[in-house]
């Protein structure tokens, strides 16, 4: 499966997974000068920025391990940009990661939601 298609599939699955767990999706694929965030949602009164990482297998590390310190810093910068450019937002916010592992045949074998993954 091509990387772009894998990423799009993972983001679609993550949206459904989040909704099943009480998240309300506000926006997807928010882009700004600082970068991009996959999903912006609300959960229990908190604004949540969600990074989705999808990989086939864990031979080169797990999906969550691919969220490097540099990536965490970019996610925080994008979150700050969003907070500064949008009104009527919840006062609390956090960054979550949805890690998805997919089999070589395209079946999802593991989904993990990591709340407050970036501090």
Secondary structure, DSSP 4 states (H G I P E B T S, - for coil): --HHHHHHHHHHHHHHHHHHTT-EEEEEEEEETTEEEEEEEEETTEEEEEEEEEEESSTT--TGGG--HHHHHHHHHHHHHHHHH-SS--S-EEEEEEEEEE-TTS-EEEEEEEEEEE-
